[in-house]
Amino acid sequence: MPRPTVSLRIDEENRDLMRRVNVRLHDDPMFSEALEALLADKNATAYMRADEVERRLAEIANRLSALEGK
């Protein structure tokens, strides 16, 4: 049975990811349930990359130094 075509505008960096999601949705009937659960749980993706944490901490340290006149 042919599948309908969907056209999405996504960032180039996510192109391969979207293709893999599409294949997995087609090949694994349970994947849609797992994906739905992930999308429904706002805390499931509440993380930050380590380099972003370090950048933000450095920004805070710089602000504190400026406020303390150092």
QUISULBEL-V135989 format. One record per residue. N is the residue number from 1. RES is the residue in three letters. PSI is psi as a letter, one per 30 degrees, with the letter a starting at -180 (999 if undefined). Layout:
N;RES;PSI + N;RES;PSI
//
This chain:
1;MET;k + 2;PRO;k + 3;ARG;k + 4;PRO;l + 5;THR;k + 6;VAL;k + 7;SER;k + 8;LEU;k + 9;ARG;j + 10;ILE;l + 11;ASP;k + 12;GLU;e + 13;GLU;f + 14;ASN;g + 15;ARG;e + 16;ASP;e + 17;LEU;e + 18;MET;e + 19;ARG;e + 20;ARG;e + 21;VAL;e + 22;ASN;e + 23;VAL;e + 24;ARG;e + 25;LEU;e + 26;HIS;e + 27;ASP;f + 28;ASP;j + 29;PRO;f + 30;MET;f + 31;PHE;e + 32;SER;e + 33;GLU;e + 34;ALA;e + 35;LEU;e + 36;GLU;e + 37;ALA;e + 38;LEU;e + 39;LEU;e + 40;ALA;f + 41;ASP;j + 42;LYS;f + 43;ASN;f + 44;ALA;f + 45;THR;g + 46;ALA;i + 47;TYR;l + 48;MET;k + 49;ARG;k + 50;ALA;e + 51;ASP;e + 52;GLU;e + 53;VAL;e + 54;GLU;e + 55;ARG;e + 56;ARG;e + 57;LEU;e + 58;ALA;e + 59;GLU;e + 60;ILE;e + 61;ALA;e + 62;ASN;e + 63;ARG;e + 64;LEU;e + 65;SER;e + 66;ALA;e + 67;LEU;e + 68;GLU;f + 69;GLY;g + 70;LYS;999
//
